[in-house]
Amino acid sequence: MLRLILNILWFIFFGFALGIAYGIAALICFLLIVTIPFGVASLRLAVYAMWPFGRTIESRPGVHVASGIANILWLVLAGWWIAVAHILAGIAQCVTIIGIPFGIANFKLVPAALWPLGREIVTLP
């Protein structure tokens, strides 16, 4: 029940905007054809960013070398500034006691923003 309440509050205040931003990035990646794998990763991040409580991101077994190279490209071009934005937002949210769970959710998005390919969203029991 607490996860549901936190997810609803997150969606209203932060998740909807994050999901739209990641969705727009995904559309741009899909339009550029060559960057379709990055678009898929952006959609995965959009879904996770809209409803993060009760979920986590884990590495998929059997990830190929191409995924690692693409992750390095992502990190250099976009991942580092997305991660910095999540870190700064998380710090700002942790200033208040009420914002601590939301700050932690932002911190959970940092590894996914840095290294999104070869990961999957897993629902916690």
N, C-alpha and C positions, 0 to 999 in steps of 0.2 A: 504494500500500500504506500509506503514511504517513497519507493522508487517511482511509482506512478505520479505522486504529488510533485516530486523533484523534477521529473521529466516534463510535466505540464508547465511548471514554473520556468524551467529552462527553455522550453519551446517558445513560450510567450516572450520572454525577455531577451534570449540570446539565440536559441536554436533556429528559429525561423530565418533570421537574418544570415546566420552562418550557412544554413542549408541553401539559401538563395545564392549566396556568394560562391559557394563551392559548385552549385549547379550551373551558374553562368560560366565559371572556369571550365567545367566539363563541356558545355556547349561549344565554347571556343576551341577546345581541344578536339572535339569531334569534327568541327568545320575544317580544321587544318589537316585532316586525314592521317598524317604521319604520327600525330600525337594522340591517336585514339586510346592507346593503353593508359596514358595520363588522364584522359577523360573518364575512363572506367574507374581509375583510382579516385578521381575527384568526386564521382558519384558515390562511391563507397564512403568517402569522407563526409559527403553531404548527409547521407543517411545516418551515419554515426554521430555527426555533429548536431543533428536535430533531436536525437533521443538517446543520450549517452549513458544514463544511469541504468545499471543492470546489464551492461554490455562491456566487452573489452576487445582489444585487437590483439591477435596472435599471429605469429609467423606461420605461413603455410609450409608444410614439408615438401621437399622436392622442387624448390624454386631454382630456376635456371640462372645461368651467368648473365643472360640478356636482361633479366629483371634487375640484377645488381647494377649493371651498367646504366640502365634507365633510371634507377634510383639515384645514382650519383649525379646524373644529368638533372633530375628533378631537384635534388638538394642544392645544386649550384644555382639553378635558374629561379626556383620558386620556394623550395622547402624551407630554407633558412629564414626568410622574412615572414612566412606564415607561422613558423614555430615561434619566432620572436613576438609576433602579435599575440599568440596564445599565451605565452609566458607573461607578457605585460598585462594582458587582461586577467589572467589568473592571480597575479600579484595584487592588482587593483581590487579584485573581488574578495580576496582573503583579508582585506583590511577590516571588514566588518564580520562579526560572528555569523550573521545570516548568510553572508556570501561565501563562506569557506567551502561548502559542498560544490558550489558553482566554480570556484577557483580550482578545486581539485579536478573537476570535469575538464576544465581548460587545460590543466597540466596533463591529463590523460590523452588529450588530442595532440600534444607535442610530438611524441614518437611517430604517430601516424602522419603528421604533416611533414616530418623530416624524411621518412622512408616508407611511402605508401604502397609501393608495388610488392607483391608477394606476401600480403597480409590478408587476413579475413576477420570479419566481425563475428564474435562469439557471444551468445547470450549466457549470462551467468545463471547458475541454478538458484 
